[in-house]
Amino acid sequence: MKTIGIIGGMSYESSIHYYERINNQVNELAGGLTCAKMIIYNVNFEDIRVLMLNNEWDKIGEELARIAKILEDAGADYIAIATNTMHKLADYVQKKINVPLIHIADCVADKCKKSDVLNVGLLGTKYTMVEDFLKNRLKENGLTVCTPDNTDVINEIDRIIFDELCKGNIKDSSRDYYVSVIKDMINKYGIKGVIFGCTEIEMLVKQENLDIPIFDTTQAHIDSIVNYSLEE
C-alpha cells in the first residue's frame, strides 16, 4: 500500500469527508482491519483566507509547496490537495516536489467521460468560476465547460461557500438558490451534467435535487486517491 500525503484544512469540513471516505473505501476493498496509510497536514484556513482576500497567492503557493515537501519527506508517495480552489497553485506545487500530485480536475474529468457527459456546468468558489485554472484543465481533458456569467450570481455562490458551508451551516434557501442557478444553466447552455468544483457543495445539493447528473470533485478525487493508495 502506498502512503498518501493530504494537504487539508481548506476547509476542515471537507477534510473530514476525505479522511472518512478514503478509509471506508480502502477498508471495503481490502477488508479486515485495513485502513489507508495517510499523512495529513491540516492548515489554519483563517491564515490562508486572509492571503486569498489580499490576493497574495504567491505566499499561499510557497506555503503549500513547503507543506507538500514536508509530506514527501515524511514518506508520502503521492500528494493530494483536499480542495479545488488551491489547485490554482497545483502546477507550482508539483514543480517543488519529486512525487506526483493527484490533480482533482483530472479525476472528475475521467468520471464525466466514463458517463459520456462532455458538456458540463461548473460551480465553485469565485476563483474557480472566474479564473481558468480548473476550467482549462477540464477542457484539456476533452470537456466543454461553462460557468455562471452573472457577477451577482457568482458572488452569492461564493458567499454561501465561505459564510455557510465552510462552517457546516446547511440552509434550504441556499440549496434552492444553487438548484435555480443550475436549472438556468441547463436552459441557457444545454449542459448535460454539473461539476461541483468545491469540496463543500456536495454537502448542500444532492442528486435527488437535480435532473442531470452531478459530478462531485470531492468523491472523484477520493476515488482516485484510493486507487493510488492500493496501487490499482
DARAJO-V248568 format. One line per field, one symbol per residue. burial: I if it has 24 or more other ideal C-beta (glycine too) atoms within 12 Angstrom, else O. A space follows every 10 residues. Layout:
burial: ???
This chain:
burial: OIIIIIIIII IIIIIIIIIO IIIOIIOOOO OOOOIIIIII IIIOIOOIIO IIOOOOOOOI IOIIIOIIIO IIOOOIIIII IIIIIIIIII OIIIOIIOIO IIIIIIIIII IIOOOOIOII IIIIIIIIII IOIIIOIIOO IOIIIIIIOO OOIIOIIIOI IIOIIIOOOO OOOIIOIIIO IIOOIOOOIO IIIIIIIIII IIIIIOOOII OIIIIIIIII IIIIIIIIII OO
